[in-house]
Amino acid sequence: MNILRKISSRLSKYSPLRFKQFLIKEGIQIGEGTYFQSPRTTTIDLTRPSLISIGKNCFFNNNFTALTHDWVAHVFINSGKDFVNSCGRITIGNNVSFGQNVTILKNVSIGDNCFIGANSIVTKNIPANSVAAGCPCRVIMSLDEYYKKRLLLCEAEALDYAKSIVERFGRKPEPKDFWEEFPLFVSGFEMDKYPNIPFRRQLEPIYDKYKSTHIAKYKNFDEFLNAAGI
C-alpha cells in the first residue's frame, strides 16, 4: 500500500471539517470557507504539503485528487537510468469549484472564480474567471459567458423538472422540491412564505442582497407551476 493510499485510509472516517483541519496541520495552506465534500474519496498529496496552496471559498467534489509529484523515477531506475526527482506546486485561487472526478497534476495554477467540470484532468494553468473541462482540461468559456448561458437555460430546465415530478411520482410539486430553482418564483420580500426552502444556506454571501433586491419572474409558486402546465 503506497503512502497516498495509507493517508486516504486514515482519513476515510473524517468529517469535512476535521479533514480540512488535518490538511492544514500537515502544512497545506487553505483559506476560510473552503469545503471538502467527501474526505473518503479525496486524495491530497501530502508528500510535499508546502507545495499546495488553496484559497478561500473553494468547493471540492467527490473523487478529487491533487498530486504534487509523479512516479516516473520508478520507471527510470528500473530501466537502468539515474534516479531523477519530479515535483511541482499546485495553487488554487479563491472561489474555485470542482465537479466530480477531477485530478490536478503538478505545476498547475488555477485562478480565482473558476469552475472545473467533472472528469477533468488539469495539466496546465487555468486563468481566473474561467469555466474549464476536459482531458486535458482546457478553458471552454469565461465565467461571464457561462453565467449568461445559464440565465437563458435555467427557466426551461426548472419547468421541465417540475413536470418530471408529476410524471415520476404522480404528485403535485412542492416549493421545497425547488431548493435551487426558487429564484424564479420567490422574490426577496416574500421569502418568509417559503419556510421549507434553505435560502440562507443556498445564497450565503448574497443572502441580504437577494432579500432586499430580487424580484422573481413569476409572482408566486402557483404561477410557476401553471407555466409548467401543472
HUZIUR-V320752 format. One record per residue. N is the residue number from 0. PHI is phi in whole degrees, 0 to 359 (NA if undefined). OMEGA is omega as a letter, one per 40 degrees, with the letter a starting at -180 (* if undefined). Layout:
n=N phi=PHI omega=OMEGA
n=N phi=PHI omega=OMEGA
//
This chain:
n=0 phi=NA omega=a
n=1 phi=282 omega=a
n=2 phi=296 omega=a
n=3 phi=292 omega=i
n=4 phi=292 omega=i
n=5 phi=299 omega=i
n=6 phi=296 omega=i
n=7 phi=300 omega=i
n=8 phi=295 omega=i
n=9 phi=297 omega=a
n=10 phi=267 omega=a
n=11 phi=298 omega=a
n=12 phi=259 omega=a
n=13 phi=285 omega=i
n=14 phi=284 omega=i
n=15 phi=306 omega=a
n=16 phi=292 omega=i
n=17 phi=295 omega=i
n=18 phi=298 omega=i
n=19 phi=298 omega=i
n=20 phi=299 omega=i
n=21 phi=297 omega=a
n=22 phi=298 omega=i
n=23 phi=296 omega=i
n=24 phi=299 omega=i
n=25 phi=285 omega=i
n=26 phi=118 omega=i
n=27 phi=279 omega=i
n=28 phi=276 omega=a
n=29 phi=222 omega=a
n=30 phi=278 omega=i
n=31 phi=295 omega=i
n=32 phi=81 omega=i
n=33 phi=280 omega=a
n=34 phi=224 omega=i
n=35 phi=253 omega=a
n=36 phi=300 omega=a
n=37 phi=219 omega=i
n=38 phi=307 omega=a
n=39 phi=300 omega=a
n=40 phi=250 omega=a
n=41 phi=260 omega=i
n=42 phi=240 omega=i
n=43 phi=248 omega=a
n=44 phi=292 omega=a
n=45 phi=261 omega=i
n=46 phi=290 omega=i
n=47 phi=218 omega=a
n=48 phi=298 omega=a
n=49 phi=292 omega=a
n=50 phi=269 omega=a
n=51 phi=249 omega=i
n=52 phi=231 omega=a
n=53 phi=234 omega=a
n=54 phi=278 omega=a
n=55 phi=276 omega=i
n=56 phi=54 omega=i
n=57 phi=265 omega=i
n=58 phi=233 omega=a
n=59 phi=249 omega=a
n=60 phi=277 omega=a
n=61 phi=301 omega=i
n=62 phi=60 omega=i
n=63 phi=271 omega=i
n=64 phi=225 omega=i
n=65 phi=231 omega=a
n=66 phi=238 omega=i
n=67 phi=269 omega=i
n=68 phi=210 omega=i
n=69 phi=231 omega=a
n=70 phi=247 omega=a
n=71 phi=295 omega=i
n=72 phi=301 omega=i
n=73 phi=300 omega=i
n=74 phi=291 omega=i
n=75 phi=303 omega=a
n=76 phi=290 omega=a
n=77 phi=278 omega=i
n=78 phi=256 omega=i
n=79 phi=91 omega=a
n=80 phi=267 omega=i
n=81 phi=285 omega=i
n=82 phi=280 omega=a
n=83 phi=235 omega=a
n=84 phi=287 omega=i
n=85 phi=204 omega=i
n=86 phi=202 omega=i
n=87 phi=192 omega=a
n=88 phi=287 omega=i
n=89 phi=234 omega=a
n=90 phi=235 omega=a
n=91 phi=242 omega=a
n=92 phi=285 omega=i
n=93 phi=275 omega=i
n=94 phi=58 omega=i
n=95 phi=244 omega=i
n=96 phi=240 omega=a
n=97 phi=237 omega=i
n=98 phi=288 omega=a
n=99 phi=288 omega=i
n=100 phi=63 omega=i
n=101 phi=258 omega=i
n=102 phi=238 omega=i
n=103 phi=246 omega=i
n=104 phi=261 omega=a
n=105 phi=298 omega=i
n=106 phi=62 omega=i
n=107 phi=235 omega=i
n=108 phi=235 omega=i
n=109 phi=244 omega=a
n=110 phi=286 omega=i
n=111 phi=294 omega=i
n=112 phi=57 omega=i
n=113 phi=238 omega=i
n=114 phi=238 omega=i
n=115 phi=250 omega=a
n=116 phi=291 omega=a
n=117 phi=302 omega=i
n=118 phi=66 omega=a
n=119 phi=272 omega=i
n=120 phi=242 omega=a
n=121 phi=267 omega=a
n=122 phi=247 omega=a
n=123 phi=224 omega=a
n=124 phi=298 omega=i
n=125 phi=243 omega=a
n=126 phi=290 omega=i
n=127 phi=302 omega=i
n=128 phi=60 omega=a
n=129 phi=234 omega=i
n=130 phi=249 omega=a
n=131 phi=224 omega=i
n=132 phi=196 omega=i
n=133 phi=117 omega=a
n=134 phi=224 omega=e
n=135 phi=284 omega=a
n=136 phi=292 omega=i
n=137 phi=217 omega=i
n=138 phi=289 omega=i
n=139 phi=266 omega=i
n=140 phi=195 omega=i
n=141 phi=283 omega=i
n=142 phi=299 omega=i
n=143 phi=296 omega=i
n=144 phi=296 omega=a
n=145 phi=291 omega=i
n=146 phi=300 omega=i
n=147 phi=296 omega=i
n=148 phi=296 omega=i
n=149 phi=295 omega=i
n=150 phi=300 omega=a
n=151 phi=287 omega=a
n=152 phi=258 omega=a
n=153 phi=295 omega=a
n=154 phi=294 omega=i
n=155 phi=299 omega=i
n=156 phi=295 omega=a
n=157 phi=295 omega=i
n=158 phi=295 omega=i
n=159 phi=293 omega=i
n=160 phi=298 omega=i
n=161 phi=300 omega=i
n=162 phi=298 omega=a
n=163 phi=295 omega=i
n=164 phi=295 omega=i
n=165 phi=295 omega=a
n=166 phi=295 omega=a
n=167 phi=276 omega=a
n=168 phi=251 omega=i
n=169 phi=65 omega=i
n=170 phi=225 omega=i
n=171 phi=283 omega=i
n=172 phi=300 omega=i
n=173 phi=243 omega=a
n=174 phi=306 omega=a
n=175 phi=294 omega=i
n=176 phi=293 omega=a
n=177 phi=251 omega=a
n=178 phi=291 omega=i
n=179 phi=244 omega=a
n=180 phi=266 omega=a
n=181 phi=302 omega=a
n=182 phi=302 omega=i
n=183 phi=287 omega=a
n=184 phi=229 omega=i
n=185 phi=241 omega=i
n=186 phi=282 omega=a
n=187 phi=303 omega=a
n=188 phi=282 omega=a
n=189 phi=245 omega=a
n=190 phi=298 omega=a
n=191 phi=296 omega=a
n=192 phi=283 omega=a
n=193 phi=233 omega=a
n=194 phi=293 omega=a
n=195 phi=268 omega=i
n=196 phi=259 omega=a
n=197 phi=280 omega=a
n=198 phi=303 omega=a
n=199 phi=297 omega=i
n=200 phi=296 omega=a
n=201 phi=283 omega=a
n=202 phi=272 omega=i
n=203 phi=43 omega=a
n=204 phi=293 omega=a
n=205 phi=255 omega=a
n=206 phi=303 omega=a
n=207 phi=296 omega=i
n=208 phi=297 omega=i
n=209 phi=300 omega=a
n=210 phi=298 omega=a
n=211 phi=266 omega=a
n=212 phi=233 omega=a
n=213 phi=286 omega=i
n=214 phi=241 omega=a
n=215 phi=286 omega=i
n=216 phi=295 omega=i
n=217 phi=262 omega=a
n=218 phi=295 omega=a
n=219 phi=200 omega=a
n=220 phi=293 omega=a
n=221 phi=297 omega=i
n=222 phi=294 omega=i
n=223 phi=299 omega=i
n=224 phi=296 omega=i
n=225 phi=298 omega=i
n=226 phi=294 omega=i
n=227 phi=274 omega=a
n=228 phi=80 omega=a
n=229 phi=248 omega=*
//
